[in-house]
């Protein structure tokens, strides 16, 4: 192992950076691993106008400030792509190409990547006229004709940014004339933009060209007519997919690959949390990603504290101990534990506060079973006691 940390955060976008700030401030030894540019997809956003308290900023400016903020709390940020993870033990193992790191808790904040339609010519001409990031690539289309595929917020806002360089931007839209999937303000601006035009009721059937994009084939979904359309480049903005294919099978995902978490950002694996766009959620914005990161890091801090307490009080105890699980939700629960006639030290555990302890022994309390007591030695159950 090349390094041991309290907390490892995989992904350096807004969710990961916010988690780093909260983890560092809690004095957790924290490492952020980012495969490319710190700031994630937010870094590629030219203009951010809906971040509370900051009327106008850019993705690079905002995320660079976040990164510096995290570093100020002692957080390490390394540019290393994570290849695999082992989450089966109390110490989670995170493997990059050259290193292996260990941590008591891990936050997955890997975000999303652009969805690829897989139409003929798309993959073959990626980087030769096919692009997915306007901030990254728009400048290469100075005074050229560009096609944009999609009509959501990202497609329309990025399309307007591309007009700063391109001579003409044509947007391919699935819907009837005048109907866009973006917010109303962006739609109004785009529809009136002198350098933007729209092809309605249509989809892209093919990207044409040998070594460089020379045009596209556009299919009208109402008539099935296919039209050859000359252009110099194509930008695809047709949705995002979660960066979760590499995750171990122990982590539960839905059929689309999104991670499911509870309100504490906990996955189904103890000690593994998820934050930001990588999780199944209603709204994917910088502000919601930051909220996720703050919650995940705070929950991770509590988890690590419980893990340390368990090691000290149970695993390293020279004598067996009695673990008395109770809950303030059920009448008589604490009394049942307090009145235990035990010859060993009794550790009273409120399951609503020490979830790590309860999960380790699969404790579930209810009105019929308001308390449980276990005699354990070095963490192993010796006997279940009557309460």
FIBA-952408 format. One line per field, with one value per residue (C-alpha): x, y, z. Coordinates in nm, 2 decimals. Layout:
BEGIN
east	[X,...]
north	[Y,...]
up	[Z,...]
***
This chain:
BEGIN
east	[0.00,0.13,-0.07,-0.33,-0.60,-0.90,-1.10,-1.05,-1.27,-1.28,-1.36,-1.25,-1.57,-1.78,-1.92,-1.57,-1.42,-1.70,-1.65,-1.28,-1.34,-1.57,-1.34,-1.03,-1.21,-1.30,-0.93,-0.96,-0.65,-0.82,-0.71,-0.89,-0.82,-0.91,-0.85,-0.83,-0.89,-0.98,-1.32,-1.48,-1.75,-1.82,-1.47,-1.58,-1.88,-1.81,-2.06,-2.24,-2.52,-2.73,-2.48,-2.63,-2.44,-2.23,-2.43,-2.18,-1.87,-1.71,-1.65,-1.28,-1.29,-1.54,-1.38,-1.03,-1.14,-1.30,-0.97,-0.77,-1.02,-0.98,-0.60,-0.62,-0.76,-0.47,-0.65,-0.42,-0.53,-0.37,-0.43,-0.46,-0.73,-0.88,-0.89,-1.05,-1.16,-1.19,-1.47,-1.51,-1.31,-1.30,-1.01,-1.12,-0.85,-0.83,-0.62,-0.48,-0.25,0.06,-0.05,-0.27,-0.42,-0.62,-0.90,-1.15,-1.42,-1.46,-1.68,-1.75,-1.80,-1.70,-1.98,-2.09,-1.96,-2.13,-2.37,-2.26,-2.53,-2.33,-2.44,-2.22,-1.91,-1.95,-1.68,-1.46,-1.45,-1.43,-1.15,-1.17,-1.47,-1.69,-1.69,-1.87,-1.74,-1.79,-1.55,-1.28,-1.32,-1.53,-1.23,-1.12,-1.42,-1.34,-1.56,-1.69,-2.04,-2.12,-2.41,-2.53,-2.73,-2.98,-3.21,-3.17,-3.00,-2.65,-2.71,-2.86,-2.63,-2.32,-2.46,-2.48,-2.12,-2.01,-2.15,-1.86,-1.63,-1.84,-1.99,-2.31,-2.46,-2.74,-2.93,-3.09,-3.41,-3.64,-3.95,-4.19,-4.09,-4.04,-4.02,-3.69,-3.62,-3.41,-3.52,-3.74,-3.48,-3.22,-3.48,-3.59,-3.23,-3.14,-3.44,-3.36,-2.99,-2.87,-2.61,-2.83,-3.09,-3.29,-3.39,-3.71,-3.86,-3.52,-3.24,-2.88,-2.85,-2.48,-2.16,-1.98,-1.62,-1.29,-1.03,-1.24,-1.61,-1.75,-2.12,-2.40,-2.71,-3.03,-3.34,-3.69,-3.88,-4.22,-4.13,-3.83,-3.66,-3.28,-3.10,-2.73,-2.62,-2.27,-2.09,-1.74,-1.81,-2.07,-2.12,-2.33,-2.53,-2.77,-2.75,-2.50,-2.42,-2.28,-1.91,-1.98,-1.88,-1.55,-1.71,-1.70,-2.01,-2.07,-2.20,-2.57,-2.66,-2.98,-3.02,-2.88,-2.57,-2.67,-2.58,-2.86,-2.79,-3.00,-3.03,-2.68,-2.53,-2.46,-2.45,-2.54,-2.18,-2.08,-1.81,-1.88,-2.07,-2.17,-2.22,-2.30,-2.41,-2.31,-2.61,-2.97,-3.12,-3.37,-3.15,-2.79,-2.64,-2.32,-2.53,-2.68,-2.35,-2.19,-2.48,-2.42,-2.05,-2.11,-2.36,-2.14,-1.83,-2.02,-2.17,-1.82,-1.68,-1.94,-1.87,-1.50,-1.55,-1.77,-1.52,-1.24,-1.45,-1.54,-1.17,-1.07,-1.35,-1.42,-1.15,-0.87,-1.04,-0.84,-1.16,-1.49,-1.76,-2.13,-2.28,-2.63,-2.82,-3.12,-3.32,-3.50,-3.79,-3.91,-4.04,-3.83,-3.54,-3.28,-3.41,-3.37,-3.00,-2.94,-3.08,-2.86,-2.71,-2.37,-2.03,-1.86,-1.84,-2.16,-2.13,-2.47,-2.52,-2.80,-2.86,-2.99,-2.65,-2.41,-2.53,-2.19,-2.21,-2.56,-2.50,-2.19,-2.41,-2.72,-2.92,-3.28,-3.50,-3.88,-4.16,-4.14,-3.76,-3.67,-3.33,-3.05,-2.75,-2.45,-2.14,-1.85,-1.48,-1.25,-1.55,-1.68,-2.02,-1.98,-2.34,-2.67,-2.80,-3.15,-3.28]
north	[0.00,0.34,0.56,0.53,0.79,0.85,0.95,0.91,1.10,0.98,1.27,1.63,1.81,2.03,1.73,1.59,1.93,2.02,1.68,1.75,2.09,1.93,1.64,1.86,2.09,1.79,1.71,1.39,1.29,1.34,1.26,1.36,1.15,1.31,1.15,1.47,1.84,1.93,2.08,1.80,1.89,2.21,2.33,2.32,2.55,2.89,3.08,3.01,3.25,3.06,2.99,3.16,3.47,3.49,3.65,3.56,3.34,3.07,2.70,2.74,3.03,2.87,2.53,2.66,2.85,2.53,2.34,2.61,2.61,2.23,2.26,2.52,2.25,2.02,1.81,1.63,1.64,1.40,1.36,0.98,0.78,0.51,0.17,-0.05,-0.07,-0.34,-0.24,-0.57,-0.49,-0.21,-0.06,0.02,-0.03,0.21,0.12,0.36,0.26,0.28,0.31,0.15,0.36,0.26,0.45,0.40,0.56,0.64,0.90,0.83,1.16,1.05,1.23,1.16,1.14,1.24,0.99,0.86,0.79,0.53,0.65,0.58,0.81,0.94,0.74,0.73,1.11,1.20,1.45,1.51,1.73,1.54,1.70,1.69,2.00,2.35,2.51,2.27,2.26,2.56,2.77,2.51,2.60,2.96,3.09,2.74,2.59,2.36,2.13,2.09,1.78,1.82,2.08,2.07,2.34,2.21,2.19,2.54,2.72,2.56,2.62,2.99,2.98,2.82,3.11,3.32,3.13,2.96,3.15,2.94,2.69,2.46,2.28,1.94,1.91,1.61,1.81,2.03,2.38,2.61,2.34,2.31,2.12,2.39,2.67,2.94,3.22,3.03,2.92,3.28,3.39,3.10,3.13,3.50,3.45,3.57,3.29,3.00,2.81,2.50,2.18,2.05,1.70,1.55,1.33,1.27,0.96,0.97,1.18,1.19,1.23,1.03,1.20,1.50,1.59,1.71,1.69,1.49,1.30,1.43,1.22,1.37,1.15,1.24,1.17,0.94,1.16,1.17,1.49,1.55,1.85,2.00,2.12,2.14,1.99,1.82,1.88,1.62,1.72,1.43,1.35,1.20,0.86,0.79,0.70,0.38,0.09,0.04,0.01,-0.33,-0.55,-0.51,-0.16,-0.16,0.04,0.06,-0.07,0.26,0.26,0.53,0.48,0.48,0.64,0.74,1.09,1.05,0.97,0.61,0.33,-0.02,-0.09,0.05,0.31,0.39,0.70,0.87,1.24,1.46,1.36,1.00,0.92,0.89,1.24,1.49,1.79,1.79,2.13,2.27,2.37,2.03,1.86,2.07,1.99,1.61,1.65,1.82,1.56,1.27,1.40,1.47,1.12,0.97,1.16,1.00,0.66,0.69,0.81,0.50,0.28,0.41,0.38,0.02,-0.07,0.09,-0.03,-0.38,-0.51,-0.40,-0.47,-0.73,-0.87,-0.97,-0.69,-0.68,-0.47,-0.35,-0.21,0.02,0.29,0.59,0.51,0.21,0.22,0.03,-0.01,0.17,0.02,-0.33,-0.26,-0.07,-0.35,-0.62,-0.85,-0.90,-0.99,-0.80,-0.44,-0.32,-0.07,0.09,0.16,0.39,0.24,0.57,0.73,0.44,0.29,0.13,-0.08,-0.19,-0.27,-0.48,-0.72,-0.69,-0.54,-0.44,-0.32,-0.28,-0.28,-0.66,-0.65,-0.31,-0.41,-0.67,-0.77,-0.95,-1.08,-1.04,-1.11,-0.93,-0.85,-1.20,-1.29,-1.54,-1.54,-1.36,-1.26,-1.24,-0.88]
up	[0.00,-0.10,0.14,0.42,0.47,0.67,0.36,-0.01,-0.25,-0.61,-0.84,-0.82,-0.94,-0.72,-0.52,-0.45,-0.37,-0.13,0.04,0.06,0.23,0.49,0.54,0.57,0.81,1.02,1.04,0.85,0.65,0.31,-0.05,-0.37,-0.68,-1.01,-1.35,-1.55,-1.48,-1.12,-1.14,-1.34,-1.60,-1.42,-1.52,-1.88,-1.82,-1.97,-1.76,-1.43,-1.34,-1.09,-0.81,-0.49,-0.39,-0.70,-0.98,-1.26,-1.26,-1.48,-1.42,-1.41,-1.16,-0.93,-0.92,-0.88,-0.58,-0.44,-0.49,-0.32,-0.03,0.01,0.00,0.27,0.50,0.42,0.16,-0.10,-0.46,-0.70,-1.07,-1.10,-1.26,-1.04,-1.20,-0.93,-0.57,-0.30,-0.05,0.13,0.44,0.70,0.51,0.15,-0.11,-0.40,-0.70,-0.96,-1.24,-1.03,-0.67,-0.41,-0.14,0.17,0.35,0.63,0.41,0.04,-0.14,-0.50,-0.69,-1.04,-1.21,-1.57,-1.92,-2.25,-2.40,-2.73,-2.98,-3.17,-3.52,-3.82,-3.82,-3.47,-3.30,-3.61,-3.64,-3.27,-3.25,-3.62,-3.62,-3.37,-3.02,-2.69,-2.51,-2.65,-2.40,-2.49,-2.87,-3.00,-3.08,-3.34,-3.55,-3.62,-3.91,-3.98,-3.99,-3.70,-3.62,-3.27,-3.17,-2.88,-2.74,-2.37,-2.15,-2.23,-2.60,-2.64,-2.40,-2.55,-2.90,-2.82,-2.69,-3.01,-3.21,-3.07,-3.30,-3.57,-3.86,-3.83,-3.58,-3.69,-3.42,-3.49,-3.28,-3.24,-3.17,-3.37,-3.47,-3.17,-2.91,-2.72,-2.40,-2.24,-2.00,-2.15,-2.12,-2.32,-2.57,-2.64,-2.69,-2.92,-3.14,-3.20,-3.24,-3.58,-3.62,-3.51,-3.71,-3.64,-3.82,-3.66,-3.63,-3.72,-3.59,-3.70,-3.91,-3.99,-3.96,-4.30,-4.38,-4.42,-4.20,-4.11,-4.08,-4.41,-4.34,-4.19,-4.30,-4.13,-4.11,-4.08,-3.83,-3.98,-4.35,-4.31,-4.57,-4.54,-4.64,-4.70,-4.50,-4.54,-4.23,-4.07,-3.72,-3.50,-3.13,-2.94,-2.63,-2.59,-2.22,-1.98,-1.84,-1.49,-1.45,-1.27,-1.50,-1.32,-0.97,-0.79,-0.81,-0.43,-0.50,-0.61,-0.92,-1.12,-1.47,-1.61,-1.38,-1.14,-0.77,-0.52,-0.18,0.13,0.27,0.42,0.08,0.20,-0.06,0.03,0.14,0.48,0.46,0.09,0.00,-0.33,-0.41,-0.71,-1.06,-1.02,-0.80,-0.90,-0.84,-0.96,-1.03,-1.14,-1.08,-0.91,-0.61,-0.56,-0.61,-0.33,-0.10,-0.17,-0.10,0.23,0.35,0.23,0.41,0.73,0.72,0.65,0.94,1.18,1.02,1.08,1.44,1.50,1.33,1.56,1.87,1.78,1.73,2.06,2.28,2.13,1.90,2.12,2.45,2.66,2.80,2.64,2.65,2.63,2.35,2.45,2.16,2.23,2.07,2.20,1.96,2.17,2.53,2.78,2.54,2.75,3.07,2.93,2.87,3.19,3.40,3.24,3.50,3.32,3.46,3.18,3.09,2.92,2.63,2.57,2.20,2.07,1.72,1.59,1.66,1.61,1.29,1.21,1.53,1.46,1.09,1.18,1.39,1.17,1.46,1.38,1.67,1.68,1.93,1.97,2.01,2.16,2.28,2.20,2.41,2.27,2.45,2.21,2.23,1.99,1.78,1.75,1.90,2.19,2.31,2.27,2.61,2.74,2.80]
***
